[in-house]
Amino acid sequence: NDATARLENFSTDDKPSTFATKYRDDQLPGGHVIMLGKSQENADAARDALVAFPGGLHVGGGITDESAAEWIEAGASHVIVTSYAFTDGMIDLDKLARLRDAVGKERVVI
């Protein structure tokens, strides 16, 4: 067993909106939709999931102060920021202030 080999735990052909609908139907808010990569296909899939469960999902992956409001308007309850919130390995309070101003601190997940 090669320690560097990639292990795939789960794979599906279902769309993110399928899972969003299940979360909505089961009344499970707070699920995360994470865009892995900056493709239009990823953004469209995330939007479809948000439409399926408006106000019920958090969205992350490339979120900035400039895009956060757009994702809230698209139906996300919260935006998730990780690498954006840091500069040179330190939390960047100016960036967080801009996010707060864009969508409100209660909608930002770090």
ChimeraX commands (.cxc) that place a marker at each C-alpha (Angstrom):
marker #1 position 0.00,0.00,0.00 radius 0.5
marker #1 position 1.66,3.20,-1.20 radius 0.5
marker #1 position 1.39,5.91,1.47 radius 0.5
marker #1 position 1.30,8.60,-1.23 radius 0.5
marker #1 position -1.54,6.99,-3.18 radius 0.5
marker #1 position -4.76,8.97,-3.36 radius 0.5
marker #1 position -7.71,7.41,-1.58 radius 0.5
marker #1 position -11.18,8.17,-2.86 radius 0.5
marker #1 position -13.80,7.81,-0.14 radius 0.5
marker #1 position -16.86,8.74,-2.17 radius 0.5
marker #1 position -17.75,9.47,-5.75 radius 0.5
marker #1 position -21.08,10.11,-7.42 radius 0.5
marker #1 position -22.60,11.24,-10.67 radius 0.5
marker #1 position -25.35,13.09,-8.76 radius 0.5
marker #1 position -25.32,16.87,-9.02 radius 0.5
marker #1 position -24.79,19.08,-5.98 radius 0.5
marker #1 position -28.40,20.26,-6.34 radius 0.5
marker #1 position -29.55,16.66,-5.75 radius 0.5
marker #1 position -27.85,16.68,-2.35 radius 0.5
marker #1 position -29.12,20.20,-1.62 radius 0.5
marker #1 position -32.66,19.00,-2.25 radius 0.5
marker #1 position -32.14,16.07,0.13 radius 0.5
marker #1 position -30.79,18.45,2.80 radius 0.5
marker #1 position -33.81,20.73,2.27 radius 0.5
marker #1 position -36.32,17.87,2.38 radius 0.5
marker #1 position -34.72,16.48,5.55 radius 0.5
marker #1 position -34.58,19.98,7.10 radius 0.5
marker #1 position -30.79,19.90,7.49 radius 0.5
marker #1 position -29.56,23.48,7.04 radius 0.5
marker #1 position -25.90,24.45,7.21 radius 0.5
marker #1 position -24.41,22.08,4.66 radius 0.5
marker #1 position -21.32,23.28,2.80 radius 0.5
marker #1 position -21.05,23.72,-0.94 radius 0.5
marker #1 position -17.34,24.03,-1.71 radius 0.5
marker #1 position -16.15,25.01,-5.17 radius 0.5
marker #1 position -12.87,23.25,-5.91 radius 0.5
marker #1 position -11.43,25.38,-8.67 radius 0.5
marker #1 position -12.50,28.56,-10.40 radius 0.5
marker #1 position -14.37,27.06,-13.35 radius 0.5
marker #1 position -17.72,28.32,-14.53 radius 0.5
marker #1 position -18.98,24.74,-14.22 radius 0.5
marker #1 position -18.20,24.76,-10.48 radius 0.5
marker #1 position -19.86,28.14,-9.98 radius 0.5
marker #1 position -22.95,27.01,-11.90 radius 0.5
marker #1 position -23.20,23.80,-9.85 radius 0.5
marker #1 position -22.93,25.81,-6.62 radius 0.5
marker #1 position -25.66,28.20,-7.79 radius 0.5
marker #1 position -27.91,25.27,-8.69 radius 0.5
marker #1 position -27.46,23.85,-5.18 radius 0.5
marker #1 position -28.29,27.23,-3.62 radius 0.5
marker #1 position -31.44,27.49,-5.75 radius 0.5
marker #1 position -32.47,24.01,-4.56 radius 0.5
marker #1 position -32.10,25.01,-0.88 radius 0.5
marker #1 position -32.18,28.82,-0.66 radius 0.5
marker #1 position -30.94,30.11,2.67 radius 0.5
marker #1 position -29.97,26.62,3.77 radius 0.5
marker #1 position -26.38,26.21,2.63 radius 0.5
marker #1 position -22.97,27.79,3.19 radius 0.5
marker #1 position -20.80,28.33,0.11 radius 0.5
marker #1 position -17.02,28.47,-0.09 radius 0.5
marker #1 position -14.14,28.25,-2.50 radius 0.5
marker #1 position -12.62,31.42,-3.85 radius 0.5
marker #1 position -14.94,33.74,-1.91 radius 0.5
marker #1 position -13.69,37.31,-1.48 radius 0.5
marker #1 position -15.17,40.56,-0.25 radius 0.5
marker #1 position -15.94,41.34,-3.90 radius 0.5
marker #1 position -17.90,38.13,-4.51 radius 0.5
marker #1 position -19.46,37.44,-1.09 radius 0.5
marker #1 position -22.63,39.50,-1.59 radius 0.5
marker #1 position -23.25,37.83,-4.94 radius 0.5
marker #1 position -23.28,34.41,-3.23 radius 0.5
marker #1 position -25.61,35.59,-0.48 radius 0.5
marker #1 position -27.94,37.00,-3.15 radius 0.5
marker #1 position -27.71,33.64,-4.99 radius 0.5
marker #1 position -29.14,31.93,-1.89 radius 0.5
marker #1 position -26.24,31.08,0.44 radius 0.5
marker #1 position -26.96,31.64,4.11 radius 0.5
marker #1 position -23.23,32.13,4.79 radius 0.5
marker #1 position -19.95,32.46,2.90 radius 0.5
marker #1 position -16.92,30.43,3.92 radius 0.5
marker #1 position -13.49,32.02,3.64 radius 0.5
marker #1 position -10.21,30.35,4.36 radius 0.5
marker #1 position -7.10,31.37,2.43 radius 0.5
marker #1 position -8.66,34.74,1.55 radius 0.5
marker #1 position -8.74,35.68,5.23 radius 0.5
marker #1 position -4.94,35.39,5.55 radius 0.5
marker #1 position -1.99,37.39,4.28 radius 0.5
marker #1 position 1.52,36.04,4.78 radius 0.5
marker #1 position 0.20,33.41,7.19 radius 0.5
marker #1 position -1.55,35.94,9.42 radius 0.5
marker #1 position -5.25,36.72,9.74 radius 0.5
marker #1 position -5.93,39.86,7.72 radius 0.5
marker #1 position -8.31,42.07,9.71 radius 0.5
marker #1 position -8.73,44.52,6.82 radius 0.5
marker #1 position -10.03,41.74,4.58 radius 0.5
marker #1 position -12.37,40.54,7.32 radius 0.5
marker #1 position -13.67,44.08,7.79 radius 0.5
marker #1 position -14.41,44.28,4.06 radius 0.5
marker #1 position -16.27,40.95,4.24 radius 0.5
marker #1 position -18.22,42.17,7.25 radius 0.5
marker #1 position -19.15,45.32,5.36 radius 0.5
marker #1 position -20.16,43.31,2.29 radius 0.5
marker #1 position -22.43,40.72,3.93 radius 0.5
marker #1 position -22.46,41.23,7.72 radius 0.5
marker #1 position -20.35,39.41,10.27 radius 0.5
marker #1 position -23.11,36.92,11.03 radius 0.5
marker #1 position -22.83,35.53,7.47 radius 0.5
marker #1 position -19.05,34.95,7.45 radius 0.5
marker #1 position -17.58,31.55,8.36 radius 0.5
marker #1 position -13.81,31.27,8.75 radius 0.5
marker link #1:1,2 radius 0.2
marker link #1:2,3 radius 0.2
marker link #1:3,4 radius 0.2
marker link #1:4,5 radius 0.2
marker link #1:5,6 radius 0.2
marker link #1:6,7 radius 0.2
marker link #1:7,8 radius 0.2
marker link #1:8,9 radius 0.2
marker link #1:9,10 radius 0.2
marker link #1:10,11 radius 0.2
marker link #1:11,12 radius 0.2
marker link #1:12,13 radius 0.2
marker link #1:13,14 radius 0.2
marker link #1:14,15 radius 0.2
marker link #1:15,16 radius 0.2
marker link #1:16,17 radius 0.2
marker link #1:17,18 radius 0.2
marker link #1:18,19 radius 0.2
marker link #1:19,20 radius 0.2
marker link #1:20,21 radius 0.2
marker link #1:21,22 radius 0.2
marker link #1:22,23 radius 0.2
marker link #1:23,24 radius 0.2
marker link #1:24,25 radius 0.2
marker link #1:25,26 radius 0.2
marker link #1:26,27 radius 0.2
marker link #1:27,28 radius 0.2
marker link #1:28,29 radius 0.2
marker link #1:29,30 radius 0.2
marker link #1:30,31 radius 0.2
marker link #1:31,32 radius 0.2
marker link #1:32,33 radius 0.2
marker link #1:33,34 radius 0.2
marker link #1:34,35 radius 0.2
marker link #1:35,36 radius 0.2
marker link #1:36,37 radius 0.2
marker link #1:37,38 radius 0.2
marker link #1:38,39 radius 0.2
marker link #1:39,40 radius 0.2
marker link #1:40,41 radius 0.2
marker link #1:41,42 radius 0.2
marker link #1:42,43 radius 0.2
marker link #1:43,44 radius 0.2
marker link #1:44,45 radius 0.2
marker link #1:45,46 radius 0.2
marker link #1:46,47 radius 0.2
marker link #1:47,48 radius 0.2
marker link #1:48,49 radius 0.2
marker link #1:49,50 radius 0.2
marker link #1:50,51 radius 0.2
marker link #1:51,52 radius 0.2
marker link #1:52,53 radius 0.2
marker link #1:53,54 radius 0.2
marker link #1:54,55 radius 0.2
marker link #1:55,56 radius 0.2
marker link #1:56,57 radius 0.2
marker link #1:57,58 radius 0.2
marker link #1:58,59 radius 0.2
marker link #1:59,60 radius 0.2
marker link #1:60,61 radius 0.2
marker link #1:61,62 radius 0.2
marker link #1:62,63 radius 0.2
marker link #1:63,64 radius 0.2
marker link #1:64,65 radius 0.2
marker link #1:65,66 radius 0.2
marker link #1:66,67 radius 0.2
marker link #1:67,68 radius 0.2
marker link #1:68,69 radius 0.2
marker link #1:69,70 radius 0.2
marker link #1:70,71 radius 0.2
marker link #1:71,72 radius 0.2
marker link #1:72,73 radius 0.2
marker link #1:73,74 radius 0.2
marker link #1:74,75 radius 0.2
marker link #1:75,76 radius 0.2
marker link #1:76,77 radius 0.2
marker link #1:77,78 radius 0.2
marker link #1:78,79 radius 0.2
marker link #1:79,80 radius 0.2
marker link #1:80,81 radius 0.2
marker link #1:81,82 radius 0.2
marker link #1:82,83 radius 0.2
marker link #1:83,84 radius 0.2
marker link #1:84,85 radius 0.2
marker link #1:85,86 radius 0.2
marker link #1:86,87 radius 0.2
marker link #1:87,88 radius 0.2
marker link #1:88,89 radius 0.2
marker link #1:89,90 radius 0.2
marker link #1:90,91 radius 0.2
marker link #1:91,92 radius 0.2
marker link #1:92,93 radius 0.2
marker link #1:93,94 radius 0.2
marker link #1:94,95 radius 0.2
marker link #1:95,96 radius 0.2
marker link #1:96,97 radius 0.2
marker link #1:97,98 radius 0.2
marker link #1:98,99 radius 0.2
marker link #1:99,100 radius 0.2
marker link #1:100,101 radius 0.2
marker link #1:101,102 radius 0.2
marker link #1:102,103 radius 0.2
marker link #1:103,104 radius 0.2
marker link #1:104,105 radius 0.2
marker link #1:105,106 radius 0.2
marker link #1:106,107 radius 0.2
marker link #1:107,108 radius 0.2
marker link #1:108,109 radius 0.2
marker link #1:109,110 radius 0.2
view
